[in-house]
């Protein structure tokens, strides 16, 4: 059939697709039989003569999502619409596909047209089915119903899995800079075995997750719908395919969680109900859009909270956290109800190291001391109280164990040139007065420091 005049009547990007059935279990053959100038410009083919009948992959990257859309349009003879975030074009695509008449029962024709905008348009995001709208509304309610972020994510992923009628649904967070990944939330039925500690989702899995972006080839998602799709994955990403086979997974819909062109992770459903694929895609697309923003905000909050409580150089808690702990103990908000020990540690000779070897060497010394403290006082509260001063609060620690740890710390000092420090300690087994304990430990530490500088005047802070 000749669609030349038909396609010329369209002023926005448009082409006519021929979808030819190739038999049971085989992929439909999709070719472009007509295209207007706007479409050829958009796919960067405007400088060559148009040849009808070329595969659609001559113009765009292979896209399973696009193929499924063509298949539904041709087989159901119903118009299709999608509004998707396409990384390849760095734009949101408003996609329309309309079935056309055909004089061949084996070949169906579809008019494909699309528009693109750099930012999402709210009205188009809301142009969804009633069931999808209800699902997305449920997600929004879950996010606002509780301050417990993890509980909200667990509830949302359970809702999405049930909607997809899938064996498992999950969100994987990725940090490609640090080369780490972890499961944020997962829900599955009795036929599937997976949890946050599953071995395939250890940090080594980041190597598999890195391949997903290439598999998507700029599309908004990746779909494994059948065995043919699985064989393609085996060719392009054998490690992931192996993991899927071992887990008994035969279909997957995978969406990136993207914010400002950065991928935070992925949301997916496995062994889903293929009859609900259009609804599943709508729900996953919109939830990926909403959850990416929510996760980004949560990660920013967690980062700010960490920076307000932890020392960046050493990783132990900072002075702000220490002051808060002391004040909450005094006020009764977070009282010390068990016997406890306090230790003050102050580095000896740090100024000399800074002057002679530079501040980088001094920083390494501070980090070395923090590392030793974590090893010895594992499970107890460790704070960097100042530049070269640390405080340990060991609540609920028996006195014999406390004395042993303090003794071990002093022995460590004698065995290393890298970490010379003064130690002061006090054990409170009666009044539970943290202020008095801190004063006593501080006095003990300064007595120890004075003794050290008396023996080693060359290491004095005042010596040049």
N, C-alpha and C positions, 0 to 999 in steps of 0.2 A: 504493500500500500504506500501511496505517495502522500507524505505529510508536510511537503515543502510549504504550501500556502498556509496551512494551519499554524506552523511554527512562526511564520513571519508576522502573524497577527499579534504575537506577544511582545510587549515592550520590556518586560523584565527577563532575567535569565531563564531560559527554558530549553528543554530538549524532549524528544520523543524516544521512549525506550521500548524495545521489543523484548518480551520475556517469553522465552521458548522452553517448554517443559522437555526435559531430557530423560525422563523415566523415573520409576520408583526409586527413592533413596539417593537420587543424583541431584546435583545442584542445577537450578534453572540457568539457562544461558541468557545473559542480559547484554544487549547491544544497543548502541545509539544509532537510530535510523534517521534522525533529523535534529538539527540544533540551530538556534539563532545566533546572531553575532555576539550578543551580550553574554550568552553562555560560553561561547568559544573564547571570548576575552577573559572570562572569569577563571577558566581552566588553562589559560595561557597557550591556546592553540589557534589564535587568531591569524597567525602568519603562515598558515598552511591550508591547502584546500581540504574542505570537509569530505570525508569518505564515509558514506552510509554503511552501517553494519559492523563497525569496529566495536570490540568489547568495551564495556563501560570503564574498565580498568585502564584503558588507553588515556582516559581523561582525568580520572581521579584514582587515588589509592584503593586497593581492595578493601571493602567495608561490609562486614557481615550485617551490621545494623541496616545499611542501605539495601542490601539484598533481601533481607526479611521484609522491609517496607515494600519493595517491588513485588515480592511474592504474594503478600497480603492483598495488595492493590489488584493484581492480575487475577488471583484465584478467587477472591471474595467479590471482585468487581465493585469495590467500595473505595471512595476517596480516602486518602490517608493524609494525616497532618502530624508533623513533629516540630517542636521548637527545641533546638539542641545547642549546647555549648561546644563548638568545634575548635579544639586547640590548634589544628593545622592552620586555620585561617585567623586565629586569634579574634574570633567573632562569634556571635550567636546567630544561628541559621534558622530561618523560618521556612520549613520544607513543606511543599504540597505535592501530592501525587494523585492524578485523576485517571480512572480507567477510560480507555477509548474503544470504539467499535473495532472489531477484527473480522476478516473474512476467512480466517484460518483457526480452527478449533485448537490447534497445538501452539499457536503463537498469540499472545495477548499484548496489547499496546497500552502504554501509560504516558501521560503528559507529566513531566517532572519540572517543577519550577521552584525557585527559592530566592529569598532576600536575606541580607545580612546586616547586622548592626554591631558596633563594637561593645555595647553594653546591653544587658538584658532589659526587655520592656515588660513591666509588671502585668500589663493587660494580656500579653501573649503567654506569660507564665501561667496565668489563671485560666487560659483557654484549655481546660482539661475536663475529663469525664467526672461525673458525680462521685463515683467510687474512689477515684484518685484524689479528688478534693477532700473527701472524708479522711482518707489515709494521711494526707499531708497535714490536715487540720489536727489530727490526732498527734502527729509528731510535734507540732507547735505547742499543743497543750502539755505533752509530756515534758517538754523542755522548760516550761514555765511552772509546772506543778510542784517541782521540788528543787531545792538547792544542791541536792546530791547529784552531781554530774554523772557519775558512774551508774547510779540507779536509773537515771533518765535514759542513758544510752542502752542499758540492758533492756528496758521496757520497749524502746523504739525498735530495736533490732528484732525483738520477739514479734512485734506487730507486723513488721515488714515481712518476716519469714512466713507468717501465717497468710498474709495477703498473697505472697508469691506461691503459696502451697509448695514450698521447697523443703528439702531435707535439712538444709543449713543456710544460715545467713550470718554475715560477719562484717566487721570493720577492722581493717588492718591499718595501723598508723606507720608511716615511713619517714625516716630521716636519712635522705641520701647523702647529705654532707657528712654526717657521723657514721653512716653505713650501719644503721640500726633499724629494726622494725619490731612491732609488738601488736598483739591482738588487743583492741580496745574493748570489744564486746562481741559475743557470739551467742546464737541460739540455734538449736538443732533438735530434730526428732530422734526417736529411739534407733533409727536405722543408721545414724551417723555418729561417729565418735570424734569429737574435737573440743578443745577448750583452750583457755589463754596460755596454758603451758605446753601445748602440743609441740612435739619436737620439730615438726616441719616449720614452725613459726619462730624458731630461734633466730638470732641475728644473721645466721648464714642464709636465711631465706631472702634477705635483701637482694641477693644476686638474682633470684627469680623475679622479684618485684621490679627490678630495674629493667627487665625485658618487656614488661607490659606496655610501657610507653611506646616502644617500637612496634609492638603488635597492634596497638590501636592506630598507629600511623596517622595521627591527627584527628581521629574520630572521637566522638564524645563517650564511647563505650566499647567494650569488646564482648562479643557473644559467641559462645560455643553452643550451637543448637543441635548438632547431630554428630555422627561418627566421622563424616567427611571433615567437619570443622576440627574434630579432635586430631585427625591425621595431619592437618595443616599445622596445628600447634606442635605436634611431635617433630615436624620438620624444622620449625622456627624456634621452638623453645622446649627441647626434649626434657629438661629437668622438671619444668612445671607439668608437662604432660605426664611424666612418670609419677609425680605426686598425686595428680588427679586420678590416674588409673589405680594407684594403690589405695586411695581413699574411696573408690567406688563411685567417682563422680563422672557423669556422662553429659551433663550440660551446665553451663555457667553463664551468668550475666554479670559483668564487671564494670563498675563506674569509678572514675577517679574522683577524689575529694580535692577540688582545685580552688585555690584562692589567689587572685592576682597572678595567675600563670605559675603558681607554685603548687606542686602536688603534696598534700598533707598525708594522703593515704588512699585507700580504696574501700569501697563497699561492694559486696557481691552476694549473690544467691546461687545455690547449687541444686541440681536435680529439681528444678522448678517445673511447674505445670506449663508446658509449651503452648497450650490453648489460651493462656492468659498473657502471652508475651507482650502484646501492645500495652495492656494495663500495667504490667510489670515494668516496662521501660519508662512509662510516664512516672510511676511512683519512684523508681530508682533515680531518675534524672532530677526530679524536684527535691527528693530527700538528700541527694548528693549536694545540691545547691545550698539547701538550708543547713545541713550538718557540717559542711566545710566551714561556713562562717562561725557556727557555734563552737566547733573544735578549735578553730584559730583563736577565738576569744578566750576559750578556756586555757589554751596553751600559753597565751600572753599573760593571763592572770596568774597561772602557776609559775611562770618565769619571774614575774614581779614579786610574787610571794616568796619565792626561793631567794631572790636577790635581797629582799628585806630581812631575811632570817639567816642566810648562810654566807660565809666568807668565800669569795670567788677564788682566791689563791689556794686555800687549803681544803675547802669543801666541808669544814666543820662549821658549827653555828657561830654567828657573829656576836658582837657586843650588844647590838640591839636586842637580839633574842635572849642574851644573858640577862640584860636589865629587865626585860619583860618577865622572865622566869623568876627573878628575885622579887620583883614587885608583886607578882601574882601569889607568890608564896607568903609574903608578908601580909598581904591584904586578905588572905584566906580564899582567894579565887581558885588557886591551885596549890593547896598547902602540902607541905612535906609531912606525910603521915607515918613514915617509916624512918628508922635510923638511917643516917647517911654520912658519907664522907665527902670532904671538899679538898681538892688539890689545886695549888697554883704552880704554874711552870713559867719561868722567865729565862730567855736565852742569854747565855753569857758570851761576850765577845762578838756580838752581832755587828757593832759599829766598826770594829777592826776588820771584819770580813767585808763589810760594805766598802770601807775605805781602800782596802788592799786588793780585793778581787771584784768589786763592783756589786751593784744592787741585785743583779741577776743571781749572783752566787748567794747573796743574803736571802733572796726569796727561796732559793732551793733549800737553804738551811731551815727556813721556817716550814716549808712543805715537808721536809724530812722529819722534823719534830712532830708535826701534826700526824704524819703517817704512823710514827711510833706510838703516839697516844691512842690512835684508833686501834692498833694491834693489842695494846696492853689493856685498855679500858673499854674493850668491845662490849657494846650493849648499854653503855652509860653515856650521859650527856657531856659533850666536849664543846667548849666555846673558845674562840679566839677573842680574848678580852681587850687586846690592844695590838700594837705593832709586832712585838715579840713576846707577848704574854698570853698564856692560855689558862683556862679554868676548867676543871672537871668536877661534875656533880654526880656522885654515885649513890643514888637513893635506893634503899632496900638492899644494900650490899653488906654482908656480914663483916664485922671488924677484922677477923683473921684474913679474909679474902682481900679487904681493902689494904691492910698492912702489907700483904704479899705483893699486890699490884704496885704500891708505892715503892717498895723495895726493889722490885723488878725494874721500875723506871729509873731508879738511881743507879742500878747496875748497868743499864743501857748507856747511861751518860758516861760511865767510866770506860766503856768499850769502844767509843767512837769519837773521832775527831770532828765529824761533821755536825754533831748536835751536842754541844756542851750547854747545860742549863741548870738553873737553880730550882729546887723543889721545896715546896712548903705544903703541909697537909694538916688536916684536923678531922677528927671523927666525932660526930654528935650522936650519942645514944641515949639522950634524955630530953633536953629542952626543945629540940627541933627548931632552933633559932638560926636561920640561915645567915642573917647579918653578923651575928657573933661568930659563926663558923668561918665566914669569909674573912673577917678581921684576923682571926687566929691563924688561919692558913696563910694569909698575906704576910703577917709578921714572921711566921716561920720561914717563908720563902725568902724574904729580904735578909734574914739572918744567914740563911744558906748562901745567898748571893754575896753578902759582905765577906763571908769566910772564903769564898772562891777568889774574889778579887784581892783579898789579903795575901793569898797564896800565889796568885798569878797577876801581879800588878801590870804586867805588859799587856794584859787583855782588857784593862780598864776602859770604860767608855771615854774617859778623859785623855787616854793615851793616844798619840797620833800614829 
